[in-house]
Amino acid sequence: MGDQQTGKFRMVECKDCGAEFSARYNKHHTALFCPECIKEHRRERGRRHMARKQSQTAHKAMLARLAARDAEYERGGHAAESRVTVRDGLRVETRGRVCGSPVGGRRVEV
């Protein structure tokens, strides 16, 4: 009686590597991947999760740095007015720390 198969397990082909393995039979859910591929899928899912968490942490750090930079800029007493000069038919408007330098300004044709 011990040699008789009960039908609880079936041979299934792995969708990733193509290896055959025995899996518990269930008419609603059949295993798609062999145990080795399942381990790799779990590792990959963990890697993606950690990358997303690190990305969120980096994003929050960047926002904190930008807020600190803006606060420092506001405290610095930089020139709020702009300087406008006309050179070679171009109107050059400069603001902030580059006030007086046509390189860093916004160029508008006259």
Steps between C-alpha positions, in 0.01 A plus 500: 500500500794734562609494133171631370501861381232724646502770229580780741820580312546561126803562282510865391736682263662818639410815303850649548755223459286224346597237760238250608413476868228346708244737647193448712194483277227757554236568235489871596873568519792317343864581571665681208863509614742244643629554856834643377325756278261589782800578722642727229163674454484568875854637501419727207182623668705584812755688287226705332343578837831620647577707190160669527553571872847640433361710216233644731760573766725671246205705373416617854867589560511699175187694599655576841821624333303723262293644786818572699661664196193717440490603868870589490448700182216694662712578807797605286358838399570455131398770258133458418497766230614427148741689279410556135760583235477517121788361294508434127123528470440256788339594828687317778323466835704368794387426856644384829869421535569543128366856497729673252611184318326451164601129492267387779201714406196448286539635147204666329517653152396866475 
